[in-house]
Amino acid sequence: MSQPFCFGIVGAGQLGRMLAQAGAALNARFTFLDPSDDPCGRAHGHHLKADWQDGAALAQLVSASDAITFEFENVPSDAVTTLAASRPTYPPAKALDTARDRWSEKSLFMRLGIEVPPLALVDNQADLDAGVATIGLPAVLKTRTLGYDGKGQKVLREMADVAGTFAELGNVPLILEGFIAFDHEVSVIAVRSRDGETRAWPLSRNEHRSGILHCATPLAEHPLQNVAEAAAFNVMHELDYVGVMAFEFFVVSDDAGQHRLLANEIAPRVHNSGHWSIEGAVTSQFENHLRAVANMPLGETSLLAPCAMLNIIGRMPARDAVLAVPGTRLHDYGKAPRAGRKIGHITVLAADTASLDARIAAVEALLVNDLGK
């Protein structure tokens, strides 16, 4: 029997839980650092209940781990530095710092020649007024840090929406983005090993409702697959990245009907739009992330069958009714119901796209998503 590989994970939410579930087949062991009393990942490893910057807890995590990773990007930089000084720690601090600041993120894209929407840096109301004058309306105002699932942002549609909005969003640094009339949104999930090997899963077409991902459908073919992969690989190389990264894009078309990608954002971790890979790909994003962090060979990322992932938000549907739909896999995160909270997801698989569409519709009819809007 091989010696268990011990992973430390900062965060013990559903992403940490699914990492541990994927690692069970590799005889891996997990220690989670999370300040919550009862995070949903704790059932799959040892839980250190402490703040991210608790020195004693960080030392315990180091002692218990062969390598350390994160389930979210908003880890204090000094905590990452402390961990990386003693154990292989991925993704690197540079990637976390870049991804949690939207201006740093977009600046990296532009430096690498990756097209982005029109942008303006906003540090006060005067900057906002000037940005609107240059970019025009409608536009989207976003906090530079924090904010997800539609939080920390506001759509500006007319001049009346602009007055006082800097203060409304907390008098914190912001960016203004031109509103994009896009055809659809896609994301590519990619992985990079310690020695620089890269792989990517098929592009996923993403549908959002009220700012929260509703359904992600991987596409066996997409004309911009290679373009998306190249952008992701360039960013990962620039950041000396190790592990899984998600890269979200808007697909837009010009007057001639030609499509191109505009970069939205990266997530330096396993990502919601890649959950379908657990059942739908040769190797899931979760297993490949662990392989990369532990310096194991990467697995194949090809699509096994037509499939889709649907989030369960706020309230769980009737379990048996979901499981009665052919081709479904239910993932219950064991989290308490709450409006706007992701508490599970459903993967739907089928032999062909027509059957998949019918099964997705059957599952959607069962969802009782409470978006809290």
N, C-alpha and C positions, 0 to 999 in steps of 0.2 A: 504494500500500500504506500502511495506517495505521501510525503509530508504535507500537511495542510498549509496553504498559503493564507496568511492573515492580512486582511484588508482593514484599514481604518477609514471610516466614512464620516465626514463632517456633514451632519444633517441626517435625520432618520424619518423623513417623510416617505411618500409613496415611491419616489425615485430610488432612495436608499433601499427600500423594501424590495423593489424589483431587481436591483443590483444583487442583493443577497440571494434572492430566489434563483437568479441566473448562475450565481457562483456555487450553489449547492452541488450542481453536477460536476464541478471542478474540485470538489472536496475543499472548498475555501471556508474560512472562518471570518466573522465580521464583528467589529467593534464600532459602535456609533457614538458620536459626540453630538448631543442635542439638548437644549435647555428645557424642552417640553416634558411634562410629567409622564405622558403616555403616548409617545409618537408611534405611528403605525408600523415603523420598521423594527421596533424593539423585539417583536416576536421572532425575528430571524437573526438575532445576534445579541451581544452584550451592549447594554445602554449605559453610557456615561452621562448622567444628567448634570450638565454644567453649561455655563456661558461659553461662547466661542473663544473668549480671551482669558479664560481661567487657566492660569499657568500650570497648576497641579493636574488639571484634567487633560491639558495638551500633553503633558509628560506621560500620563497614563496611556493616552492614545498612541503615542510614539512607542512606548514599551510593548504594547499589545500588537503592533502592526509591522508587517514587512514592507508595505507601501500604503500610501494614504491618498484618498481622492475626495471629491466634493459632490454633493447632490444639488448645490445651488451656488451662484456666483457671488453673492453678497457676504463673503467671508472677510473679516478685517485683515488687511494686508500684513499686519504684524503677526497675526496668528499663522498665516500661511508661511511667513518667513521663519517662524519658530519651528514649524513642522518640517519644512524643507531642509533645515539645517541638520536634521537627524535621520530622516527617512526619505526615500524617493516619494515625491509629492507631486501629483499631476491632477488637472492641468497646472501649468506654472502660474506664479503670481502675476506675471505680465499679461497673460490671457484673461485672468479674472478681472484685473484692473481695467483692461481695455473694454471688456464686454459690459461692465456695470456702468460705464459712462458713455452715453449715447454720442456725445461729441467726439470723444476719443475713438470710438468705434467707427463712426462715419469718416473721421479724418483718416483712419487706416485704410478704409475702403478706397477713398479718393486717391491716396498715395499709391495704391496698388493698381489704379486704373479701373476699379470696379464702379460702375455707374450707380449713382444715388439720386433720390429726389432733390429738388431745390431746397437749400438749407440756409438757416441763419442762426447764429449764436445769440442767445437772449440772456442778459444778465440783469436787466432792469426793464421797466415799462417803456422807456425811450427806445431801447433796442428792439422791443416787440413792435412798437409803432413803425420803426424803420424797416424791420423785416417784412411786415405786412405790406408796406409800400413797395418793396422790391419784389416779393414773391407773389403777392396778391392773395385773394380769397377765392374759394375756401382753402384753409390750411389747418394743420394739426400742431398744437402746442404740447410738448412733452417735457417732463422733468428729465434732467440729464442722468440722474441715478434713481434706482428703485422704480417701482411701477411695473405691473404686468397684468395680463388679462384685461386690458383696457383701463387700468388704474393709472393715476398720475398723468393724465392727459385730457385735453379738451379740443374739440373740433370748433374752429372759428369759421362761421359761415357768412357773417356780415359784420360791418364795422361796430355795431352795437355789442358784439361778442368780445371785442378787443379791449375796450376800456376797463381798466382795473383787473385784468386777467392775470397779470404777473403776481399781484398780491393774492388773488384767489387760489393760485396753485402753490402758495406758501412762501413767496419771496425767495425762491431757490433757483439755482441755475437751470435754464431751460434751453431747448432747441425748438425752432420753428421749421416745419417741413411742409412743402407744397403738397396739397391734397392730390393724390394720384387716382385717376380714373382707370383702374386696372381691370384686365380681363379675369384674372384669378390670381390667387396666392399659391406659391409652392415653397416647399422647403426641401433641402437636401441634408441628409444625415451622413456625416463622414467620420472616419476614424483614422488616426495616425499613431503609429507605433513609436517606441523609443528610438529605433534606428531610422525613422523617416518613411517607412512604408505607409502608403495611404490606400484606403478603399472607401467606396461610397455606396449607399443603398439607392434604389430608384427614387426619383423625385416623387414627393407626395403632394397631391393637390389638397389644399386646406380650406375648409369652410368654417367661418366664425359666426357666432351669434352673440350679440351684445358684447363684443370684444373678447369673447372666450371661444377657444377652439371647440367646434362641435363635431366635425368629422374630418378625418385625414385618410386619403385614398392614394396608395402608391400606384404609380403609372408604369406599366411595363415598358412603354416608350413615351418619350417626350422630346420634342425637337431641341430643347434647351438643356437637356441633361448634361452634355459635355461642358457647356458654358458654366452651369452651376457648379459642377464638380471642380472645374479649373479655379473658380473664384474661391471655393472652400479650401482647396489644397494650397493655394497661394497664401491665404490668411493663416492657415495652420503652419506653413513653413515659416512665415514671417514671425510668428509668435513662438516658434520652437515648441509647438503644441504636442501633447501626448494625451490620447483618449478620444472620446466621441465629442463632436461638435455639431450643432444644428445651425443651418444658415437659411434664413427666410428671405424670400424675394417676392416682388410684385412682377407679374407678367403683363406687359403693356404692348400695345400694337400701334404702329404708325399709320399714316394715311395710305400707304401701299399695302397694308395688311401684314407687314412683317412684325414678328414678335421679338421682344428683347426683355432682359431682366433688369430691374432696379433693386438694389440691395436694400433690405429693410433692417435686419439685425442678426446678430449671432447669439447663440447660447452656448457657453463653454461647459457642456454637460450633456448627459442623455436628455432627450426632449420628448415632450408630449406627442408631437407629430410623428415620432418614430415608434410608438408603442405597438403598432401593428406588426413590427418585426419579430416579436416574441413567437408568434405562430406563423407569420407570413414570409419569413426570410430564412435562408439556410442558417445564418447566425444572427442572433438578435443584437440590437444596439447595446444592450446591457452586458451580454457576454463579451462582445468585442471590446467594450470599454475596459472591463476587467482584464482581458487578455493584454491590452495595450499597457495598462498601468503596471501589470505584473511582469511585463517583458516576455509574454508568451506569443507564439505565432498568431496572426490575425486569421479570422475565419471568413469564409465566403459570404457575400452580402446579397446574392441574387434572390429574386422574388420566387417563392414556391408556388403561389396560386393567386388569382385575383382576390383581393381582400380590402378591408377598410377597418378603421378604428373610430368608435363613437364614444365621446366622453359622457360620463354620468355625473351630473352636476346638481348638488343640493339635496336630492332625494333619490333613494334607490328604487328602481322598478321592481316589479314582482320577479323574483329570481327564477322560478320554474317556468314562467311565461317566456322569459328571455332564452333560457336553455332549450325550450321546445322549438325555437326557430332553428332550422338546420344550419350547421356551419358556424354556430356562435361559440365564443369563449368569453366567459364572464370573469372580470377581475374586480373583486370587491376589496378595497384598500383597508377596510376595517376602521374607517373614520366616521365620526359622528356627523349626522346630517346637518347642513347649514347652507343657507342661501348663498349661491355663487361659489360654493366650494366643490372642487373636484374630488369625488369620493369613490370613483371607480371608472372603469372603461369596459367596452365590449368590442372584441374583435369579431368580424364577420368574414368568413371565407366561402368561396364558391368555385365551381368549375369554369364559369365564364362570366363575362361582365353583365349579361342580362340577368342571370340568376343572382349575381351579387347585388344589383340594383334592387331587385325584388326583396331580398333578405334585409338590406339596409332599411327599406321602407317599413318592413315588418317590425324591425327593432325600434325604429323611430316612433312608431305608433305606441310602443310600450313605455318610452321614456317619459318621465314626469319632471324633467329638468327644471329646477328652481334657480333662475339666474339672479334673483334678488334685485331686479330692476323695477 
